[in-house]
Amino acid sequence: MQDKDEIREELDKLIEIRSDFYDFLDENIPKDRLGISYDFSDNPKLDAKSVYEYFHKLDYQARKLRGYLVKAYNLKAE
């Protein structure tokens, strides 16, 4: 069984990576006039490689954490 501190550490990494991704979006896509949602009306251009790098980190960490949780709680992975 995975140690709770190890799982917590991996959750913290996931949250940090997610935050980094949103920081990237905030820097590259303007917000609507209320400052709530991203405004895609001007079709902002994003560097595809940078977007993929953030997505890959987020996806990798989520899959890693999923494995830990499946093992820790003896879940059936599908």
C-alpha positions in Angstrom: 0.0 0.0 0.0 1.2 3.5 -0.9 2.1 5.7 2.0 -0.4 8.6 2.6 2.4 11.1 2.6 3.6 9.8 -0.8 0.1 10.1 -2.2 -0.3 13.6 -0.7 3.0 14.6 -2.3 1.8 13.4 -5.7 -1.5 15.2 -5.3 0.5 18.4 -4.5 2.5 17.9 -7.7 -0.7 17.5 -9.7 -2.1 20.7 -8.3 1.1 22.6 -9.0 1.2 21.4 -12.6 -2.4 22.4 -13.1 -1.7 25.8 -11.6 1.3 26.2 -14.0 -0.9 25.4 -17.0 -3.5 27.9 -16.0 -0.8 30.5 -15.5 0.3 29.8 -19.0 -3.2 30.2 -20.3 -3.6 33.5 -18.3 -0.4 34.8 -19.9 -1.5 34.0 -23.4 -5.3 34.3 -23.7 -7.2 37.4 -22.7 -10.2 37.2 -20.4 -13.7 38.4 -21.2 -14.8 41.8 -20.2 -15.8 40.5 -16.8 -12.5 38.8 -16.3 -14.1 35.5 -15.7 -13.7 33.4 -18.8 -11.1 33.2 -21.5 -12.0 35.2 -24.5 -11.3 33.3 -27.7 -13.1 35.7 -30.0 -9.8 37.1 -31.5 -8.6 33.5 -32.0 -5.4 33.9 -29.9 -2.5 31.9 -31.2 -0.8 29.5 -28.8 2.5 27.7 -29.3 1.3 24.1 -29.8 4.6 22.7 -28.4 4.1 24.7 -25.2 0.5 23.6 -24.8 1.5 20.0 -25.4 4.2 20.2 -22.8 1.8 21.4 -20.2 -0.8 18.9 -21.2 1.7 16.0 -21.1 2.9 16.9 -17.6 -0.6 17.2 -16.4 -1.7 13.9 -18.0 1.4 12.0 -16.8 0.9 13.2 -13.2 -2.8 12.3 -13.3 -2.0 8.8 -14.6 0.8 8.3 -12.0 -1.5 9.4 -9.2 -4.3 7.1 -10.6 -1.9 4.2 -10.2 -1.1 5.1 -6.7 -4.8 5.4 -5.8 -5.7 2.1 -7.5 -3.0 0.4 -5.5 -3.7 2.1 -2.2 -7.4 1.4 -2.2 -7.2 -2.0 -4.0 -9.4 -0.7 -6.8 -9.9 -2.4 -10.1 -8.1 -0.4 -12.8 -9.9 -0.2 -16.1 
